């Protein structure tokens, strides 16, 4: 039992070391982080644009209501 645990631990260490040396994995992680950052920027930008558009529509609605009440 102890021997199999030691073997499993050794295999995990070897595989972890291979993963750490693997530049493809590092590059994939970097691309994933860049994609996540871009997604966050897009979400924040869309939120800001949505707020600005809503304010514009509210302003236009107020002006139309003023013009309609003045007739």
Helices and strands as residue ranges (DSSP letters): H 2-21, H 23-69
